[in-house]
Amino acid sequence: AAPRDASGRVNIAFLGATRKEKGFDLVPRLVLDTQDIADRCRWTIQMDMDKLHEALGPAGRDEIAAFARQENVTLLAPRLDYEAYARAVTGADLILLPYSPRYENSGSGIFLEAMALGTPVVVPRQSYMARILHELDADLCTFPDRTPEALAATIRDAVRDHGRIRAAFARAAERWDAGMRPDLRFVAHFERLAAPLLR
């Protein structure tokens, strides 16, 4: 499947609340480390910049400034209304979920939304999300650790092989929906509806 972006670039999204466990502090370095593929991808990033400055401190000021001025970066407000958030989710070709190890087994509304849409996600290899994707033959965008090198390598691979990965996730979404127990289907639907209130 072709990227949704009119330019043909893969639209990588980081969305939801700016919380430490979601790895928001890793995003600026990741964007800068992947500028070698800027002609093939762009970033849509929902971020509370005040929290980012607080997390990275004075030493990260230049990194944040460099990240924010990249041509292939679109920064979204930390709080979006439902329509704006829905546009961001449905417009994504790849969703980044670099959860910290402590939270790898917690729930993720964004993961459920991505599965419903068949949108590829980048997740920790040891997370419950990766285990679900493995069962669906779609664990194609997992990273072994949260180092800048591992994350950048995973993003490069996902962008380079996006067509095959997108097709695998489309098949996974069909199996996910068809195989979900009715009670879990209701929970997933409820979490999608409630997600804007919980982020």
Stockholm file with secondary structure:
# STOCKHOLM 1.0

chainA/1-199         AAPRDASGRVNIAFLGATRKEKGFDLVPRLVLDTQDIADRCRWTIQMDMDKLHEALGPAGRDEIAAFARQENVTLLAPRLDYEAYARAVTGADLILLPYSPRYENSGSGIFLEAMALGTPVVVPRQSYMARILHELDADLCTFPDRTPEALAATIRDAVRDHGRIRAAFARAAERWDAGMRPDLRFVAHFERLAAPLLR
#=GR chainA/1-199 SS CCCSSTTSCEEEEECSCCCGGGTGGGHHHHHHHTGGGTTTEEEEEECCHHHHHHHHCGGGHHHHHHHHTCTTEEEECSSCCHHHHHHHHHTCSEEECCCCGGGTTSCCHHHHHHHHHTCCEEEETTSHHHHHHHHTTCCCSEESSCCHHHHHHHHHHHHHTHHHHHHHHHHHHHHHHHHSCHHHHHHHHHHHHHHHHHC
#=GC SS_cons         CCCSSTTSCEEEEECSCCCGGGTGGGHHHHHHHTGGGTTTEEEEEECCHHHHHHHHCGGGHHHHHHHHTCTTEEEECSSCCHHHHHHHHHTCSEEECCCCGGGTTSCCHHHHHHHHHTCCEEEETTSHHHHHHHHTTCCCSEESSCCHHHHHHHHHHHHHTHHHHHHHHHHHHHHHHHHSCHHHHHHHHHHHHHHHHHC
//
